[in-house]
């Protein structure tokens, strides 16, 4: 077998690489890659490693013991061995024809990169990842390790790795959509996180639905049912609460606040703010001695910690501006702490 060395429980080719300090500072760097053909007695571990191993099952079945779980993987599956966690993996009894390829990476950027494709310590795998072109790309990535070992371009390896993750992201989106069709609420949390991060970018409900991979009407209906508020109103709430906070806590021009929140101009923001709070932005800024009341609107058990909205009914209040701000935002600050 060309390139393989024989070991007690497998035939294996292993390519090592020691990244430079500069490459380590980028946040994702290579450590090793290879391929293996299992012998009937194959088993690895239990052991703990200091990097992430991404194992692709090319033939047969593998079993993975981690976190008191026993997970079986089939041809086409990808699983990850996380660092600093005791794990072992090997053959499935009665199915000795295991063949795998892998590469290993380390760095502060690896964990969020894996999370972006749905791989976490609690769920360390993706099923059926062999989209057209993926196996060829995986082989190219392993080949790039050989070039790295010879002192060639690190950034070419990095580009190939991100290209591979781009394909894996397609698999992750497909899997999320399949789960959503089964009624899984996981994509709702993802949509909430997406809106919280990008609400200032003038995103729409259609943008959110496209991101999580479900139809807009289905997304709106399920979000409303589970969270007690339509997604369009949730986006509005995020913008309005942030707008009120900026008006009261900063000296930014109202036009700048409008643009920051994704509104095209001052007029559009003012109209939206007045419709939501029954007061204009300029009036709130010049007359802050009011108290803001609103009945709680449920956001379900997930979503923002600030569950009390600010749909205003205004009334005079003798308290100072500082007292007003304290009443308005103290709960949020305490929760953030």
C-alpha positions, 0 to 999 in steps of 0.5 A: 500500500503506497505511502502507508506504514504498518502498525499493530492495529492499522496501516497509516500514513501520517504527515506532521507539521509544526506551525510557526508563531505567526501561523499560530497567531492567525487562530487556526493552524494545521498540526497533522493529516493522514489516512488509515486502513484499520486492522480487525483489532483497531482501536484508538485511545482512550486518550486526550489530545491537544488539538482537534482531529476531524475524521472522515469515514471513507469506508465501513463503520466507526464507533466513538466513545465520548462524554458517556456516549457511544456514537456509531458513524457510517461511510460519509460521516464526519466526527471530531475528536476535541482536545482535552476530553478523554475519548476513544474510537475504533471498529464496529464489531462485525464490520472490519472494513474501516477506512478513514482520512483526517486532518488536525488543527488547533488554535483559538479560532477552531472551536467557533469555526466548528460551531458554525457547521454544527459540530460541538462537544455535545454533538461532535459530528455531521452526517452524510457530508460527502457532497460532490467535490468534497472527497477531492477537496479533502484529498487536496487538503491532505496533499497541502499538508505535504507541501507545508511539510516541505516549507511551502505556502501556509496560506494555500493550505488555509484557503483549501481548509476554508473551502472545505468548511464552505462545503461542510456549511452546506451540509449543516444548513441542510441538516438544520432544515431537516431538523426544523421540518421535524419540529426541532426548536434549535433553529429558533435559537439560531434565528434569535442569535442572528437577529441580535447580531445583525439587526443594525444591518437593516436585515429583513425576516426574509434574510433571517429565514434564508440564513437558517434555511426555512421558508419565510412563512413557516419561519414566521409562523413557528417563531410567533408560536414559540416566542409569542411575538412575530419576528418582524416585531422582534426585529423592531423591538431590538432596534427601538430599544437600542435607539432609546438607549442611545438617545438617553446614554450617548450624545450621538446625533439622531441622524447618526443613530438612525443610520446605525440602526439600519434606517435609510434616513432620519425621517424613517427612523423618527416615524418608526420610533414615534409609532412604537413609543408614541414620542419622537426621538428628539422629544425623548432626548430633550425631556427624559424625565418620564417613566417607561412602562410596558406589559411584558411580552413573552420571548419564550425561554430563549432569546434576549435576557431583556424580556421587558419591552419598551412600548411606551406609555409616557407620564410625568415623573419627578425623578432625575434622568439618572434615576430614570435610566436606572429604572429603565436599564438596571434589570438588563445590567444586572442580568448582563453581569 
